[in-house]
Amino acid sequence: MNADGIDKIKKIRETEESVNRSIEEEKQKCREMTESEKAKTEKEYKDLEDSLQIKYELALKEKKAEFDKLMQEKVREENEKVAGIKLNIDSKSTVDMLLGIMKDYVSD
């Protein structure tokens, strides 16, 4: 082979090596971009998850407060019913007692 042929082969190899380096650099850039995008997506997912957790906890607190309020109202209603029954019993026994006294008074 002559010197021109050897130079052409060297240039082809240099070009091939340059192209291969460029390809590897582009692959590395893609990997870095993919990792960066993955990290960004994971952060967005984590932020969304945290936001949903906060919303869930707030909704749970609101529902618990509503439940507690309803339970207090039910307890109050039941207490009023019991108090009303006691009042009726007390009133009835008082009336019976007064009637008994009046009967005793009238019969004497």
N, CA, C and O atoms as CSV, one atom per row, in Angstrom:
chain,resi,resn,atom,element,x,y,z
A,1,MET,N,N,0.847,-1.181,0.000
A,1,MET,CA,C,0.000,0.000,0.000
A,1,MET,C,C,0.881,1.228,0.000
A,1,MET,O,O,2.004,1.244,0.503
A,2,ASN,N,N,0.322,2.220,-0.575
A,2,ASN,CA,C,1.073,3.470,-0.611
A,2,ASN,C,C,0.670,4.361,0.556
A,2,ASN,O,O,-0.259,4.044,1.298
A,3,ALA,N,N,1.363,5.458,0.709
A,3,ALA,CA,C,1.153,6.387,1.824
A,3,ALA,C,C,-0.234,6.983,1.794
A,3,ALA,O,O,-0.835,7.208,2.844
A,4,ASP,N,N,-0.759,7.247,0.591
A,4,ASP,CA,C,-2.125,7.800,0.480
A,4,ASP,C,C,-3.154,6.826,1.034
A,4,ASP,O,O,-4.075,7.229,1.745
A,5,GLY,N,N,-3.005,5.564,0.717
A,5,GLY,CA,C,-3.938,4.540,1.205
A,5,GLY,C,C,-3.882,4.424,2.719
A,5,GLY,O,O,-4.917,4.285,3.372
A,6,ILE,N,N,-2.682,4.479,3.280
A,6,ILE,CA,C,-2.521,4.390,4.736
A,6,ILE,C,C,-3.137,5.611,5.401
A,6,ILE,O,O,-3.808,5.479,6.425
A,7,ASP,N,N,-2.923,6.799,4.838
A,7,ASP,CA,C,-3.515,8.026,5.393
A,7,ASP,C,C,-5.037,7.959,5.355
A,7,ASP,O,O,-5.711,8.361,6.304
A,8,LYS,N,N,-5.569,7.446,4.248
A,8,LYS,CA,C,-7.033,7.336,4.130
A,8,LYS,C,C,-7.583,6.380,5.196
A,8,LYS,O,O,-8.618,6.647,5.807
A,9,ILE,N,N,-6.874,5.259,5.412
A,9,ILE,CA,C,-7.314,4.298,6.428
A,9,ILE,C,C,-7.250,4.940,7.811
A,9,ILE,O,O,-8.170,4.766,8.610
A,10,LYS,N,N,-6.181,5.677,8.107
A,10,LYS,CA,C,-6.051,6.366,9.399
A,10,LYS,C,C,-7.190,7.360,9.589
A,10,LYS,O,O,-7.784,7.436,10.665
A,11,LYS,N,N,-7.492,8.124,8.535
A,11,LYS,CA,C,-8.572,9.117,8.621
A,11,LYS,C,C,-9.917,8.429,8.847
A,11,LYS,O,O,-10.751,8.910,9.615
A,12,ILE,N,N,-10.118,7.300,8.173
A,12,ILE,CA,C,-11.373,6.555,8.354
A,12,ILE,C,C,-11.473,6.073,9.800
A,12,ILE,O,O,-12.528,6.198,10.423
A,13,ARG,N,N,-10.379,5.521,10.339
A,13,ARG,CA,C,-10.378,5.047,11.729
A,13,ARG,C,C,-10.598,6.202,12.703
A,13,ARG,O,O,-11.350,6.069,13.668
A,14,GLU,N,N,-9.944,7.332,12.449
A,14,GLU,CA,C,-10.128,8.510,13.310
A,14,GLU,C,C,-11.580,8.976,13.267
A,14,GLU,O,O,-12.171,9.311,14.293
A,15,THR,N,N,-12.146,8.992,12.048
A,15,THR,CA,C,-13.547,9.393,11.890
A,15,THR,C,C,-14.449,8.409,12.626
A,15,THR,O,O,-15.391,8.814,13.307
A,16,GLU,N,N,-14.159,7.116,12.489
A,16,GLU,CA,C,-14.949,6.090,13.166
A,16,GLU,C,C,-14.857,6.260,14.685
A,16,GLU,O,O,-15.873,6.190,15.376
A,17,GLU,N,N,-13.655,6.479,15.206
A,17,GLU,CA,C,-13.468,6.688,16.644
A,17,GLU,C,C,-14.196,7.946,17.109
A,17,GLU,O,O,-14.816,7.957,18.172
A,18,SER,N,N,-14.115,9.000,16.308
A,18,SER,CA,C,-14.797,10.254,16.640
A,18,SER,C,C,-16.310,10.041,16.683
A,18,SER,O,O,-16.992,10.514,17.592
A,19,VAL,N,N,-16.818,9.321,15.684
A,19,VAL,CA,C,-18.258,9.032,15.639
A,19,VAL,C,C,-18.649,8.187,16.846
A,19,VAL,O,O,-19.671,8.449,17.479
A,20,ASN,N,N,-17.845,7.175,17.170
A,20,ASN,CA,C,-18.141,6.318,18.327
A,20,ASN,C,C,-18.126,7.121,19.630
A,20,ASN,O,O,-18.982,6.923,20.492
A,21,ARG,N,N,-17.146,8.035,19.774
A,21,ARG,CA,C,-17.106,8.901,20.965
A,21,ARG,C,C,-18.356,9.765,21.040
A,21,ARG,O,O,-18.955,9.918,22.105
A,22,SER,N,N,-18.748,10.333,19.892
A,22,SER,CA,C,-19.952,11.173,19.849
A,22,SER,C,C,-21.185,10.363,20.239
A,22,SER,O,O,-22.051,10.839,20.972
A,23,ILE,N,N,-21.248,9.142,19.739
A,23,ILE,CA,C,-22.383,8.273,20.076
A,23,ILE,C,C,-22.393,7.990,21.579
A,23,ILE,O,O,-23.448,8.067,22.209
A,24,GLU,N,N,-21.253,7.669,22.154
A,24,GLU,CA,C,-21.167,7.399,23.593
A,24,GLU,C,C,-21.529,8.642,24.409
A,24,GLU,O,O,-22.223,8.551,25.421
A,25,GLU,N,N,-21.050,9.804,23.954
A,25,GLU,CA,C,-21.393,11.050,24.648
A,25,GLU,C,C,-22.899,11.286,24.618
A,25,GLU,O,O,-23.493,11.671,25.626
A,26,GLU,N,N,-23.507,11.058,23.472
A,26,GLU,CA,C,-24.961,11.229,23.344
A,26,GLU,C,C,-25.707,10.219,24.221
A,26,GLU,O,O,-26.709,10.554,24.853
A,27,LYS,N,N,-25.208,8.979,24.251
A,27,LYS,CA,C,-25.826,7.976,25.120
A,27,LYS,C,C,-25.751,8.418,26.584
A,27,LYS,O,O,-26.720,8.292,27.333
A,28,GLN,N,N,-24.582,8.937,26.979
A,28,GLN,CA,C,-24.402,9.392,28.357
A,28,GLN,C,C,-25.336,10.559,28.659
A,28,GLN,O,O,-25.945,10.612,29.728
A,29,LYS,N,N,-25.449,11.489,27.719
A,29,LYS,CA,C,-26.374,12.615,27.904
A,29,LYS,C,C,-27.803,12.103,28.079
A,29,LYS,O,O,-28.551,12.584,28.931
A,30,CYS,N,N,-28.162,11.128,27.264
A,30,CYS,CA,C,-29.513,10.550,27.361
A,30,CYS,C,C,-29.717,9.882,28.714
A,30,CYS,O,O,-30.771,10.032,29.333
A,31,ARG,N,N,-28.693,9.132,29.179
A,31,ARG,CA,C,-28.802,8.496,30.496
A,31,ARG,C,C,-28.976,9.541,31.586
A,31,ARG,O,O,-29.812,9.395,32.477
A,32,GLU,N,N,-28.169,10.605,31.502
A,32,GLU,CA,C,-28.259,11.664,32.508
A,32,GLU,C,C,-29.619,12.347,32.461
A,32,GLU,O,O,-30.222,12.627,33.497
A,33,MET,N,N,-30.097,12.613,31.237
A,33,MET,CA,C,-31.414,13.240,31.104
A,33,MET,C,C,-32.487,12.309,31.653
A,33,MET,O,O,-33.411,12.750,32.337
A,34,THR,N,N,-32.363,11.028,31.352
A,34,THR,CA,C,-33.342,10.057,31.830
A,34,THR,C,C,-33.316,10.001,33.353
A,34,THR,O,O,-34.367,9.981,33.994
A,35,GLU,N,N,-32.115,9.975,33.935
A,35,GLU,CA,C,-32.000,9.954,35.394
A,35,GLU,C,C,-32.561,11.231,35.998
A,35,GLU,O,O,-33.241,11.202,37.024
A,36,SER,N,N,-32.270,12.354,35.348
A,36,SER,CA,C,-32.781,13.637,35.826
A,36,SER,C,C,-34.304,13.671,35.745
A,36,SER,O,O,-34.983,14.091,36.682
A,37,GLU,N,N,-34.824,13.220,34.603
A,37,GLU,CA,C,-36.283,13.186,34.435
A,37,GLU,C,C,-36.914,12.210,35.421
A,37,GLU,O,O,-37.988,12.471,35.962
A,38,LYS,N,N,-36.243,11.085,35.650
A,38,LYS,CA,C,-36.752,10.101,36.606
A,38,LYS,C,C,-36.787,10.713,38.005
A,38,LYS,O,O,-37.777,10.574,38.723
A,39,ALA,N,N,-35.707,11.389,38.386
A,39,ALA,CA,C,-35.663,12.027,39.702
A,39,ALA,C,C,-36.747,13.093,39.814
A,39,ALA,O,O,-37.408,13.218,40.845
A,40,LYS,N,N,-36.919,13.860,38.739
A,40,LYS,CA,C,-37.953,14.899,38.737
A,40,LYS,C,C,-39.339,14.270,38.862
A,40,LYS,O,O,-40.175,14.749,39.628
A,41,THR,N,N,-39.579,13.207,38.115
A,41,THR,CA,C,-40.872,12.520,38.165
A,41,THR,C,C,-41.105,11.919,39.547
A,41,THR,O,O,-42.209,12.000,40.086
A,42,GLU,N,N,-40.062,11.316,40.121
A,42,GLU,CA,C,-40.193,10.751,41.466
A,42,GLU,C,C,-40.501,11.835,42.488
A,42,GLU,O,O,-41.309,11.630,43.394
A,43,LYS,N,N,-39.854,12.994,42.342
A,43,LYS,CA,C,-40.119,14.100,43.265
A,43,LYS,C,C,-41.554,14.586,43.101
A,43,LYS,O,O,-42.250,14.821,44.089
A,44,GLU,N,N,-41.996,14.736,41.856
A,44,GLU,CA,C,-43.380,15.157,41.614
A,44,GLU,C,C,-44.354,14.142,42.199
A,44,GLU,O,O,-45.360,14.517,42.801
A,45,TYR,N,N,-44.056,12.860,42.023
A,45,TYR,CA,C,-44.910,11.799,42.568
A,45,TYR,C,C,-44.944,11.875,44.090
A,45,TYR,O,O,-46.005,11.765,44.705
A,46,LYS,N,N,-43.771,12.064,44.691
A,46,LYS,CA,C,-43.681,12.161,46.160
A,46,LYS,C,C,-44.455,13.378,46.650
A,46,LYS,O,O,-45.182,13.293,47.640
A,47,ASP,N,N,-44.304,14.511,45.963
A,47,ASP,CA,C,-45.043,15.719,46.342
A,47,ASP,C,C,-46.545,15.490,46.238
A,47,ASP,O,O,-47.309,15.901,47.111
A,48,LEU,N,N,-46.956,14.834,45.168
A,48,LEU,CA,C,-48.377,14.531,44.985
A,48,LEU,C,C,-48.868,13.593,46.082
A,48,LEU,O,O,-49.949,13.785,46.639
A,49,GLU,N,N,-48.074,12.593,46.381
A,49,GLU,CA,C,-48.427,11.639,47.440
A,49,GLU,C,C,-48.550,12.359,48.783
A,49,GLU,O,O,-49.496,12.118,49.533
A,50,ASP,N,N,-47.593,13.244,49.089
A,50,ASP,CA,C,-47.649,14.018,50.334
A,50,ASP,C,C,-48.889,14.891,50.370
A,50,ASP,O,O,-49.563,14.985,51.396
A,51,SER,N,N,-49.189,15.530,49.248
A,51,SER,CA,C,-50.366,16.393,49.163
A,51,SER,C,C,-51.639,15.587,49.400
A,51,SER,O,O,-52.526,16.016,50.137
A,52,LEU,N,N,-51.721,14.422,48.771
A,52,LEU,CA,C,-52.894,13.565,48.954
A,52,LEU,C,C,-52.995,13.074,50.392
A,52,LEU,O,O,-54.094,12.974,50.936
A,53,GLN,N,N,-51.868,12.767,51.007
A,53,GLN,CA,C,-51.870,12.319,52.402
A,53,GLN,C,C,-52.390,13.427,53.310
A,53,GLN,O,O,-53.177,13.173,54.222
A,54,ILE,N,N,-51.947,14.654,53.056
A,54,ILE,CA,C,-52.407,15.794,53.853
A,54,ILE,C,C,-53.906,15.988,53.659
A,54,ILE,O,O,-54.642,16.185,54.626
A,55,LYS,N,N,-54.359,15.930,52.399
A,55,LYS,CA,C,-55.793,16.083,52.125
A,55,LYS,C,C,-56.590,14.975,52.803
A,55,LYS,O,O,-57.663,15.228,53.351
A,56,TYR,N,N,-56.072,13.753,52.768
A,56,TYR,CA,C,-56.751,12.626,53.400
A,56,TYR,C,C,-56.858,12.848,54.909
A,56,TYR,O,O,-57.918,12.640,55.499
A,57,GLU,N,N,-55.759,13.269,55.522
A,57,GLU,CA,C,-55.770,13.495,56.969
A,57,GLU,C,C,-56.740,14.612,57.342
A,57,GLU,O,O,-57.447,14.510,58.345
A,58,LEU,N,N,-56.777,15.677,56.540
A,58,LEU,CA,C,-57.721,16.763,56.817
A,58,LEU,C,C,-59.162,16.284,56.676
A,58,LEU,O,O,-60.009,16.592,57.514
A,59,ALA,N,N,-59.433,15.536,55.623
A,59,ALA,CA,C,-60.789,15.012,55.420
A,59,ALA,C,C,-61.166,14.068,56.553
A,59,ALA,O,O,-62.305,14.073,57.020
A,60,LEU,N,N,-60.215,13.268,56.989
A,60,LEU,CA,C,-60.463,12.346,58.093
A,60,LEU,C,C,-60.771,13.112,59.376
A,60,LEU,O,O,-61.680,12.741,60.118
A,61,LYS,N,N,-60.023,14.173,59.638
A,61,LYS,CA,C,-60.286,15.000,60.826
A,61,LYS,C,C,-61.669,15.636,60.751
A,61,LYS,O,O,-62.399,15.679,61.742
A,62,GLU,N,N,-62.023,16.131,59.557
A,62,GLU,CA,C,-63.345,16.746,59.388
A,62,GLU,C,C,-64.448,15.724,59.636
A,62,GLU,O,O,-65.422,16.012,60.332
A,63,LYS,N,N,-64.295,14.534,59.070
A,63,LYS,CA,C,-65.307,13.484,59.251
A,63,LYS,C,C,-65.381,13.058,60.715
A,63,LYS,O,O,-66.467,12.808,61.237
A,64,LYS,N,N,-64.237,12.976,61.369
A,64,LYS,CA,C,-64.222,12.611,62.787
A,64,LYS,C,C,-64.921,13.687,63.605
A,64,LYS,O,O,-65.679,13.372,64.522
A,65,ALA,N,N,-64.676,14.946,63.284
A,65,ALA,CA,C,-65.340,16.042,63.994
A,65,ALA,C,C,-66.850,15.973,63.771
A,65,ALA,O,O,-67.629,16.160,64.706
A,66,GLU,N,N,-67.263,15.704,62.521
A,66,GLU,CA,C,-68.695,15.561,62.229
A,66,GLU,C,C,-69.282,14.393,63.016
A,66,GLU,O,O,-70.367,14.508,63.587
A,67,PHE,N,N,-68.572,13.277,63.044
A,67,PHE,CA,C,-69.035,12.101,63.773
A,67,PHE,C,C,-69.147,12.407,65.262
A,67,PHE,O,O,-70.150,12.077,65.896
A,68,ASP,N,N,-68.109,13.042,65.820
A,68,ASP,CA,C,-68.144,13.396,67.243
A,68,ASP,C,C,-69.321,14.309,67.549
A,68,ASP,O,O,-69.991,14.147,68.569
A,69,LYS,N,N,-69.569,15.264,66.670
A,69,LYS,CA,C,-70.683,16.187,66.867
A,69,LYS,C,C,-72.016,15.434,66.844
A,69,LYS,O,O,-72.881,15.658,67.691
A,70,LEU,N,N,-72.169,14.537,65.863
A,70,LEU,CA,C,-73.396,13.737,65.784
A,70,LEU,C,C,-73.552,12.845,67.014
A,70,LEU,O,O,-74.655,12.697,67.540
A,71,MET,N,N,-72.459,12.256,67.468
A,71,MET,CA,C,-72.527,11.402,68.656
A,71,MET,C,C,-72.908,12.225,69.884
A,71,MET,O,O,-73.712,11.773,70.698
A,72,GLN,N,N,-72.347,13.418,70.029
A,72,GLN,CA,C,-72.703,14.279,71.156
A,72,GLN,C,C,-74.179,14.638,71.097
A,72,GLN,O,O,-74.867,14.663,72.117
A,73,GLU,N,N,-74.655,14.916,69.890
A,73,GLU,CA,C,-76.067,15.253,69.723
A,73,GLU,C,C,-76.943,14.057,70.099
A,73,GLU,O,O,-77.958,14.220,70.777
A,74,LYS,N,N,-76.555,12.859,69.662
A,74,LYS,CA,C,-77.316,11.654,70.004
A,74,LYS,C,C,-77.309,11.427,71.516
A,74,LYS,O,O,-78.345,11.115,72.104
A,75,VAL,N,N,-76.152,11.582,72.139
A,75,VAL,CA,C,-76.052,11.400,73.593
A,75,VAL,C,C,-76.928,12.420,74.300
A,75,VAL,O,O,-77.623,12.085,75.260
A,76,ARG,N,N,-76.900,13.653,73.836
A,76,ARG,CA,C,-77.729,14.699,74.439
A,76,ARG,C,C,-79.205,14.340,74.297
A,76,ARG,O,O,-79.974,14.466,75.250
A,77,GLU,N,N,-79.601,13.887,73.093
A,77,GLU,CA,C,-80.997,13.497,72.878
A,77,GLU,C,C,-81.391,12.349,73.797
A,77,GLU,O,O,-82.470,12.363,74.390
A,78,GLU,N,N,-80.519,11.362,73.914
A,78,GLU,CA,C,-80.809,10.225,74.797
A,78,GLU,C,C,-80.888,10.678,76.248
A,78,GLU,O,O,-81.751,10.219,76.997
A,79,ASN,N,N,-79.995,11.573,76.647
A,79,ASN,CA,C,-80.038,12.103,78.016
A,79,ASN,C,C,-81.339,12.859,78.261
A,79,ASN,O,O,-81.929,12.762,79.337
A,80,GLU,N,N,-81.780,13.612,77.253
A,80,GLU,CA,C,-83.044,14.336,77.393
A,80,GLU,C,C,-84.207,13.360,77.513
A,80,GLU,O,O,-85.129,13.576,78.300
A,81,LYS,N,N,-84.161,12.280,76.726
A,81,LYS,CA,C,-85.220,11.270,76.819
A,81,LYS,C,C,-85.238,10.643,78.206
A,81,LYS,O,O,-86.292,10.499,78.825
A,82,VAL,N,N,-84.054,10.275,78.684
A,82,VAL,CA,C,-83.958,9.672,80.016
A,82,VAL,C,C,-84.421,10.660,81.069
A,82,VAL,O,O,-85.149,10.285,81.988
A,83,ALA,N,N,-84.013,11.915,80.952
A,83,ALA,CA,C,-84.439,12.942,81.910
A,83,ALA,C,C,-85.945,13.128,81.837
A,83,ALA,O,O,-86.604,13.302,82.862
A,84,GLY,N,N,-86.491,13.091,80.626
A,84,GLY,CA,C,-87.941,13.221,80.457
A,84,GLY,C,C,-88.671,12.061,81.095
A,84,GLY,O,O,-89.707,12.251,81.732
A,85,ILE,N,N,-88.142,10.864,80.931
A,85,ILE,CA,C,-88.757,9.687,81.552
A,85,ILE,C,C,-88.679,9.812,83.065
A,85,ILE,O,O,-89.654,9.540,83.766
A,86,LYS,N,N,-87.513,10.227,83.574
A,86,LYS,CA,C,-87.375,10.416,85.021
A,86,LYS,C,C,-88.351,11.469,85.513
A,86,LYS,O,O,-88.983,11.317,86.559
A,87,LEU,N,N,-88.462,12.541,84.736
A,87,LEU,CA,C,-89.377,13.611,85.118
A,87,LEU,C,C,-90.795,13.074,85.161
A,87,LEU,O,O,-91.551,13.372,86.086
A,88,ASN,N,N,-91.154,12.287,84.166
A,88,ASN,CA,C,-92.489,11.690,84.151
A,88,ASN,C,C,-92.678,10.755,85.338
A,88,ASN,O,O,-93.729,10.766,85.979
A,89,ILE,N,N,-91.675,9.956,85.627
A,89,ILE,CA,C,-91.777,9.046,86.776
A,89,ILE,C,C,-91.893,9.853,88.058
A,89,ILE,O,O,-92.746,9.568,88.898
A,90,ASP,N,N,-91.033,10.865,88.215
A,90,ASP,CA,C,-91.085,11.700,89.419
A,90,ASP,C,C,-92.430,12.392,89.533
A,90,ASP,O,O,-93.018,12.448,90.612
A,91,SER,N,N,-92.914,12.918,88.418
A,91,SER,CA,C,-94.204,13.610,88.436
A,91,SER,C,C,-95.314,12.639,88.797
A,91,SER,O,O,-96.198,12.970,89.587
A,92,LYS,N,N,-95.276,11.456,88.230
A,92,LYS,CA,C,-96.313,10.464,88.506
A,92,LYS,C,C,-96.263,10.051,89.967
A,92,LYS,O,O,-97.301,9.964,90.622
A,93,SER,N,N,-95.070,9.798,90.482
A,93,SER,CA,C,-94.993,9.387,91.886
A,93,SER,C,C,-95.393,10.527,92.808
A,93,SER,O,O,-95.984,10.294,93.862
A,94,THR,N,N,-95.079,11.751,92.425
A,94,THR,CA,C,-95.491,12.905,93.234
A,94,THR,C,C,-97.007,13.031,93.228
A,94,THR,O,O,-97.621,13.268,94.268
A,95,VAL,N,N,-97.604,12.873,92.065
A,95,VAL,CA,C,-99.066,12.950,91.960
A,95,VAL,C,C,-99.697,11.814,92.763
A,95,VAL,O,O,-100.666,12.032,93.490
A,96,ASP,N,N,-99.155,10.616,92.637
A,96,ASP,CA,C,-99.681,9.482,93.403
A,96,ASP,C,C,-99.566,9.745,94.903
A,96,ASP,O,O,-100.484,9.452,95.669
A,97,MET,N,N,-98.433,10.297,95.304
A,97,MET,CA,C,-98.236,10.605,96.717
A,97,MET,C,C,-99.258,11.642,97.177
A,97,MET,O,O,-99.864,11.493,98.238
A,98,LEU,N,N,-99.446,12.687,96.380
A,98,LEU,CA,C,-100.414,13.727,96.746
A,98,LEU,C,C,-101.831,13.157,96.790
A,98,LEU,O,O,-102.609,13.483,97.687
A,99,LEU,N,N,-102.159,12.311,95.827
A,99,LEU,CA,C,-103.482,11.676,95.828
A,99,LEU,C,C,-103.656,10.806,97.073
A,99,LEU,O,O,-104.727,10.787,97.680
A,100,GLY,N,N,-102.620,10.102,97.439
A,100,GLY,CA,C,-102.677,9.274,98.652
A,100,GLY,C,C,-102.900,10.122,99.879
A,100,GLY,O,O,-103.701,9.763,100.743
A,101,ILE,N,N,-102.195,11.261,99.976
A,101,ILE,CA,C,-102.364,12.167,101.123
A,101,ILE,C,C,-103.778,12.719,101.137
A,101,ILE,O,O,-104.420,12.796,102.185
A,102,MET,N,N,-104.259,13.106,99.946
A,102,MET,CA,C,-105.612,13.669,99.880
A,102,MET,C,C,-106.647,12.621,100.277
A,102,MET,O,O,-107.613,12.925,100.978
A,103,LYS,N,N,-106.439,11.383,99.824
A,103,LYS,CA,C,-107.373,10.316,100.195
A,103,LYS,C,C,-107.371,10.120,101.711
A,103,LYS,O,O,-108.420,9.974,102.340
A,104,ASP,N,N,-106.160,10.122,102.280
A,104,ASP,CA,C,-106.061,9.971,103.735
A,104,ASP,C,C,-106.741,11.144,104.435
A,104,ASP,O,O,-107.436,10.951,105.433
A,105,TYR,N,N,-106.553,12.318,103.936
A,105,TYR,CA,C,-107.112,13.526,104.542
A,105,TYR,C,C,-108.631,13.523,104.443
A,105,TYR,O,O,-109.343,13.848,105.393
A,106,VAL,N,N,-109.107,13.140,103.241
A,106,VAL,CA,C,-110.551,13.133,103.028
A,106,VAL,C,C,-111.197,12.016,103.848
A,106,VAL,O,O,-112.270,12.222,104.415
A,107,SER,N,N,-110.590,10.874,103.922
A,107,SER,CA,C,-111.193,9.767,104.646
A,107,SER,C,C,-111.162,9.990,106.151
A,107,SER,O,O,-111.963,9.390,106.867
A,108,ASP,N,N,-110.286,10.815,106.643
A,108,ASP,CA,C,-110.248,11.076,108.085
A,108,ASP,C,C,-111.347,11.989,108.396
A,108,ASP,O,O,-111.529,12.364,109.554
